[in-house]
Amino acid sequence: MSKTKDTFIKPYGDTLNDGKMQLSFSLPVTPDEKGKEAARLLLKKMGFDDIDICGMRNLTEGFTHFIAYGSTNASVDLSKIVVKTVETSVMTLEATDEYIQTYLGRPLTVIGACIESDAHTVGIDAIMNMKGFNHRYGLERYKYFNAINLGAQVPCEELLHRARVEQADAVLVSQIVTQKNIHLKNLTRLIELAEAEGLRDKMLFICGGPRLNHELAIELGYDAGFGSGSYATDVASFIAITLAENKHKSG
């Protein structure tokens, strides 16, 4: 893509690239005119113009949630953005089963869990459970996946033990809770334990969650990462294609 003015983009509300943004944030102030002015001045210091504090709501004593509009002159050049993404093709359930049968010749075992203190199973359930999410069935529905969902608050040691016992082909980890970057600590600990136990190179390790993407997953030592908007078809296709490619490489 050639570098033209069309590659520089800004937020827009009414007119393309007018710089209009909607912002939502909380401050330790009371929901009154002084608190409203504090919110406006904060956005002003951040470089916003044409600021309108259009809503404020009391959260609890001494804390207020604000909704505001403002304009920014900041822009980004799309032609300079490089993002690491999962590059495997995405197949339907039926196509994935056929692919596994043809190129691997056996069902694949996948262990999934929310690890450590994370009790939010919505992500792992969307990928693993038979009903899936948004018209994409989960791995339990696939003929050539043996999907084992361990659920929530699973210690890393327990997940790895089960993966060893089941001779898993892939381990799926969901991390929804992200306060104080606890998801990074949990994910790092799992990989470190897997390496110490000699499991890291014996199976695929895949993570997912709202604050995760493929690039971050690779940095943490995983084979792939899937963020918001990912489905079982994405994960199933990646597992099948990657394992088939690895089998071909090893002869």
Summary of the structure (lengths in Angstrom):
residues: 251
radius of gyration: 22.7
end to end distance: 39.3
largest distance: 71.3
contacts: 770
relative contact order: 0.13
helix: 39%
strand: 25%
